[in-house]
Amino acid sequence: MGLFFSGIYYFSHHTYDAYNPSDVDQKHKVFINKILPAACRAQKQYNILASISIAQAILESDWGNSGLSVKYNNLYGMKADVNDSQAVKLSTQEFVNGKFITTTGRFKVYNSWEESIMSHAALLRNGTYWNRQQYQDVVNSDNYVEAAAGLQSDGYATDPSYTKKIIKIIEKYHLNQYDKHK
């Protein structure tokens, strides 16, 4: 798990079609199709590649099966601040001093997965309260490889293998087909 964490408009999007459908479990297709419209909206509004949003949701929530995503609609392990009255305290794994440790964290609670996706994209676009430029390598990336590396270098994840895991997910499920080039 990582450290971190009106009008409705419609624009067309594609559904997931793997190049080799037998490689992809039906539940994975359903999950991707469920979050794809919100990932595309987040890309349009916040300039976060859809492949990055989807791959992080897959990794962080275990395909929407984690307790945090099922009970609290939090797909990304987004942490809550001390003033957030809707937060929930849960155990989490963090990579500290070369090893994984279990700690307790305060996590945001969302009304929907779409709200979680948009909040995550806003965090990446707007940075943290202590560093508004924190995730600019992700925001300014033209491709998923650079964006995934930016997640690591900009301090989003504590897992030293995070970049490789995100890239592997994107490539396995051909998620970069949803990225709109800038």
C-alpha positions in Angstrom: 0.0 0.0 0.0 1.3 3.5 -0.8 2.0 6.3 1.6 -1.0 8.1 0.4 -2.9 7.9 0.0 -21.7 21.1 -10.7 -22.4 19.3 -13.7 -21.8 15.8 -14.8 -20.7 15.5 -18.4 -20.4 12.5 -20.5 -17.8 11.8 -23.1 -17.4 8.6 -25.0 -15.1 5.9 -23.8 -14.1 2.4 -24.8 -14.7 -0.7 -22.8 -11.9 -3.1 -22.1 -11.0 -5.6 -24.8 -7.9 -7.5 -24.0 -5.8 -8.6 -27.0 -6.1 -12.1 -25.8 -9.3 -12.4 -23.8 -8.4 -15.8 -22.4 -5.5 -14.2 -20.5 -7.9 -11.9 -18.5 -10.2 -13.1 -15.9 -13.8 -12.0 -16.4 -13.8 -10.3 -12.9 -10.8 -8.2 -14.0 -12.6 -7.0 -17.1 -15.6 -6.1 -15.0 -13.5 -4.1 -12.6 -11.6 -2.3 -15.4 -14.9 -1.4 -17.1 -16.5 -0.2 -13.9 -13.7 2.3 -13.1 -12.8 3.2 -16.7 -15.3 6.1 -17.2 -14.1 7.8 -14.0 -10.4 7.3 -14.9 -11.1 8.9 -18.2 -12.8 11.9 -16.5 -9.9 12.2 -14.1 -7.5 12.2 -17.1 -9.5 14.9 -18.8 -9.9 17.1 -15.6 -6.6 16.5 -13.8 -4.2 15.3 -16.6 -3.5 12.0 -14.9 -3.1 9.2 -17.4 -6.1 6.8 -17.2 -3.7 3.8 -17.3 -2.0 5.1 -14.1 -5.3 5.6 -12.3 -6.6 2.2 -13.3 -3.3 0.4 -12.5 -3.0 2.0 -9.1 -6.6 1.1 -8.3 -5.9 -2.5 -9.3 -2.7 -2.7 -7.2 -3.8 -0.7 -4.2 -7.3 -2.3 -3.8 -6.6 -5.8 -5.1 -9.1 -5.4 -7.9 -11.6 -3.7 -5.6 -11.5 -6.5 -3.1 -9.7 -4.9 -0.2 -11.6 -4.1 2.9 -10.9 -0.4 2.4 -12.3 -0.4 -1.1 -15.3 -2.7 -0.3 -16.4 -1.0 2.9 -15.2 2.5 2.4 -14.9 3.0 -1.4 -11.2 3.9 -1.0 -9.4 2.4 -4.0 -6.0 4.0 -3.4 -5.4 3.8 0.4 -5.8 7.6 0.5 -4.9 8.8 4.0 -7.2 11.2 5.9 -6.0 14.2 7.8 -6.8 14.7 11.5 -9.7 16.9 10.9 -11.6 14.4 8.7 -14.5 13.2 10.8 -15.3 10.5 8.2 -12.0 8.8 8.5 -11.5 5.1 9.5 -8.5 3.7 11.3 -7.1 0.5 9.8 -3.8 -1.5 9.8 -1.6 -1.0 6.8 1.8 -2.2 5.5 4.5 0.5 4.9 8.0 0.0 3.7 10.3 1.6 6.2 14.1 1.3 6.7 14.3 -1.6 4.1 11.4 -3.7 5.4 7.6 -3.8 5.5 6.1 -3.0 8.8 2.5 -3.0 10.0 1.2 0.3 11.3 -2.2 2.0 11.8 -3.4 4.7 9.5 -6.4 7.0 9.2 -8.0 6.5 5.8 -10.5 8.6 3.8 -14.1 7.3 3.4 -15.8 7.9 0.0 -19.4 7.6 -1.2 -18.3 5.8 -4.4 -15.3 4.5 -6.3 -15.7 7.4 -8.7 -15.3 9.9 -5.8 -12.2 8.0 -4.8 -10.7 8.1 -8.3 -11.4 11.9 -8.6 -9.9 12.6 -5.2 -6.8 10.6 -6.0 -6.3 12.4 -9.3 -6.8 15.8 -7.5 -4.1 14.8 -5.0 -1.7 14.0 -7.8 -2.5 17.2 -9.7 -2.6 19.6 -6.7 0.1 18.0 -4.5 0.1 17.9 -0.7 -0.5 20.8 1.6 3.2 20.9 2.4 4.3 20.6 -1.3 1.9 21.7 -4.0 4.4 20.5 -6.7 4.9 17.0 -5.1 3.6 14.9 -7.9 4.5 17.1 -10.9 6.6 14.3 -12.5 3.4 12.2 -12.7 1.2 15.1 -13.9 3.7 16.2 -16.6 4.5 12.7 -17.9 3.6 12.0 -21.5 3.6 8.2 -21.0 2.8 5.6 -18.4 6.5 4.6 -17.9 7.5 8.1 -16.9 4.4 8.6 -14.8 4.9 5.3 -12.9 8.5 6.3 -12.3 7.3 9.7 -11.1 5.0 8.0 -8.5 8.1 6.5 -7.0 10.5 9.5 -7.3 7.9 12.0 -6.1 7.3 10.0 -2.9 3.8 8.5 -3.5 4.8 4.9 -2.6 7.1 3.4 0.0 7.4 0.0 -1.8 10.6 0.0 -3.8 9.0 -2.2 -6.5 6.0 0.1 -6.9 7.1 1.4 -10.3 7.7 -2.0 -11.8 4.4 -3.3 -10.4 2.4 -0.4 -12.0 4.1 -0.8 -15.4 3.6 -4.6 -15.3 -0.2 -4.2 -14.7 -0.5 -1.5 -17.4 1.3 -3.7 -19.9 -0.5 -7.0 -19.0 -3.9 -5.4 -19.4 -3.0 -3.0 -22.2 -4.3 -0.1 -20.1 -2.3 2.5 -22.0 -4.8 2.2 -24.8 -7.0 4.6 -22.7 -4.3 7.3 -22.4 -5.0 10.5 -24.3 -1.7 12.0 -25.5 -1.2 15.6 -24.5 
